[in-house]
């Protein structure tokens, strides 16, 4: 299952996570362990792809520790949102797309003052609402959000979608990991933020 693709490719097998860099750069020279060991990522002056397989349980431990570091420095929410936007199409991001807003809500609640006042501190995060499912009737568009809310709007507000055939209205796809909805046949794009702004 792929988590990231491109210049850095991360994928999982049953027992290992595999990390590959297209340019072969392993950053070994940045490590205090590098002293006395030759660099191995360049052959005949040319870069080459390289990688490593890491046991899943070791990487799981690392991920938990790294998550805690990101939480401590206040950047975990932006990293979650960025990952959902960048990698939503990869199989390894499926659980994050499904549960990301639950995580973001939990992080926001952790920012609530300990005195029980239910007032969010200035470090509270802004949660970006994401669409999860869409239905279109002859009268309205209905969007179910990842956080469980549902929002509807009259179909007459969206002329191209209103004028599209019923079959074309069924052919939608999420864009940006759910920040918007696209109907290619009707050439219509609707943002979740825009829908929520009407309520």
C-alpha positions in Angstrom: 0.0 0.0 0.0 1.4 3.4 -1.0 1.5 6.3 1.4 3.4 8.8 -0.7 4.6 8.7 -4.4 7.0 10.8 -6.4 10.5 11.8 -5.5 10.0 10.1 -2.1 8.0 6.9 -2.3 6.8 5.3 1.0 4.9 2.0 0.8 4.1 -0.9 3.2 4.2 -4.6 2.9 3.1 -7.0 5.6 6.0 -6.6 7.9 8.0 -3.6 6.6 7.7 0.0 5.5 9.8 0.9 2.5 11.2 4.3 2.1 12.8 5.2 -1.3 14.4 8.4 -2.6 14.7 8.9 -6.3 17.9 10.9 -6.0 19.4 8.5 -3.6 20.1 11.1 -0.9 19.9 9.4 2.5 21.2 12.3 4.5 23.8 10.0 6.2 26.2 12.9 6.5 23.8 14.7 8.8 24.0 11.8 11.3 26.4 11.7 14.3 26.7 8.0 13.4 28.2 8.8 10.0 31.7 9.4 11.4 34.1 6.9 9.9 31.6 5.4 7.4 31.7 6.2 3.7 28.7 7.7 1.9 27.0 5.2 -0.3 24.4 7.2 -2.2 26.6 8.3 -5.1 28.1 6.0 -7.8 30.5 7.4 -10.4 29.4 10.9 -9.5 25.7 10.3 -10.4 22.8 10.0 -8.0 20.8 6.7 -8.0 17.6 5.7 -6.3 18.1 4.2 -2.9 15.9 3.0 0.0 15.5 1.0 3.1 13.0 -1.4 4.6 12.1 -0.6 8.2 10.3 -3.2 10.4 6.7 -2.0 10.9 6.8 -2.0 14.7 9.9 0.2 14.7 8.3 2.7 12.4 5.0 2.6 14.4 7.0 3.6 17.5 8.7 6.4 15.5 5.3 7.7 14.2 3.9 7.9 17.7 6.9 9.8 19.0 6.9 12.1 16.0 3.2 12.8 16.5 3.8 13.8 20.1 6.6 16.2 18.9 4.4 17.8 16.4 1.6 18.1 19.0 4.1 19.7 21.4 5.3 22.3 18.9 1.7 23.1 17.8 2.1 22.0 14.1 0.3 18.6 14.2 -3.0 20.0 12.9 -1.5 21.7 9.9 0.5 18.5 9.1 -2.7 16.5 9.2 -4.5 18.9 6.9 -1.5 19.0 4.5 -1.3 15.2 4.4 -5.0 14.9 3.7 -4.7 17.3 0.8 -1.5 16.0 -0.7 -2.1 12.2 -0.4 -5.8 11.7 -0.2 -5.7 9.5 -3.4 -3.2 7.1 -2.0 -4.4 3.9 -0.2 -2.2 4.6 2.8 -4.0 7.9 3.4 -7.5 6.4 3.5 -7.6 6.1 7.3 -6.4 9.7 7.7 -9.0 11.0 5.3 -11.7 9.0 7.2 -10.5 9.9 10.7 -8.6 13.1 10.2 -11.3 15.4 11.3 -11.9 13.4 14.4 -8.2 13.8 15.2 -8.4 17.5 14.5 -11.4 17.9 16.8 -9.6 16.0 19.5 -6.6 18.2 19.2 -8.8 21.3 19.3 -10.5 20.0 22.5 -7.1 19.4 24.0 -6.5 23.1 23.6 -9.5 23.8 25.8 -8.5 25.4 29.1 -8.1 23.0 32.0 -10.4 25.1 34.2 -13.4 23.6 32.4 -14.6 27.0 31.0 -15.2 25.5 27.5 -13.4 28.5 26.1 -10.8 27.6 23.5 -7.3 29.0 24.1 -5.6 31.1 21.5 -3.7 28.0 20.3 -6.9 26.2 19.3 -6.8 24.9 15.8 -9.1 25.8 12.9 -10.7 22.6 11.5 -11.3 22.5 7.8 -14.6 20.8 7.0 -14.4 18.0 4.4 -17.1 16.4 2.4 -17.5 12.6 2.6 -20.7 11.9 0.7 -23.0 13.8 -1.7 -26.5 13.3 -3.0 -28.4 15.5 -5.4 -32.2 15.5 -5.7 -34.3 17.5 -8.1 -34.6 20.2 -5.4 -31.4 20.2 -3.4 -27.8 19.1 -2.9 -27.0 17.3 0.3 -23.5 16.9 1.6 -22.4 14.7 4.5 -19.2 16.0 6.2 -16.4 13.9 7.7 -17.3 15.3 11.1 -20.8 13.9 10.9 -22.6 17.2 10.0 -24.9 17.4 7.0 -25.4 20.6 4.9 -27.9 21.2 2.1 -28.6 23.9 -0.4 -31.2 24.5 -3.0 -30.3 23.1 -6.4 -31.4 26.4 -8.1 -28.3 28.1 -6.6 -26.1 26.0 -8.9 -27.4 26.5 -12.5 -25.0 24.1 -14.3 -25.8 21.4 -11.8 -29.5 22.2 -11.9 -29.5 21.9 -15.7 -27.5 18.7 -15.8 -29.1 15.3 -16.4 -29.9 13.2 -13.3 -27.2 10.8 -14.5 -24.6 13.6 -14.7 -25.5 14.7 -11.1 -24.7 11.2 -9.9 -21.1 11.4 -11.3 -19.3 13.6 -8.7 -15.9 13.3 -7.1 -14.2 14.9 -4.1 -11.4 17.3 -4.8 -8.7 18.4 -2.4 -9.4 15.5 -0.1 -13.0 16.7 0.4 -12.6 20.5 0.5 -14.8 20.6 -2.6 -17.0 18.5 -4.9 -16.6 18.3 -8.7 -19.1 17.3 -11.3 -17.0 16.9 -14.5 -20.1 16.4 -16.8 -21.7 19.6 -15.5 -18.5 21.5 -15.2 -19.5 22.4 -11.7 -17.3 22.9 -8.6 -18.7 23.5 -5.1 -16.6 24.2 -2.0 -17.7 22.9 1.4 -16.7 26.2 2.9 -19.0 28.0 0.4 -21.9 25.7 1.3 -21.4 26.3 5.0 -21.1 30.1 4.5 -24.7 30.1 3.3 -26.0 28.7 6.6 
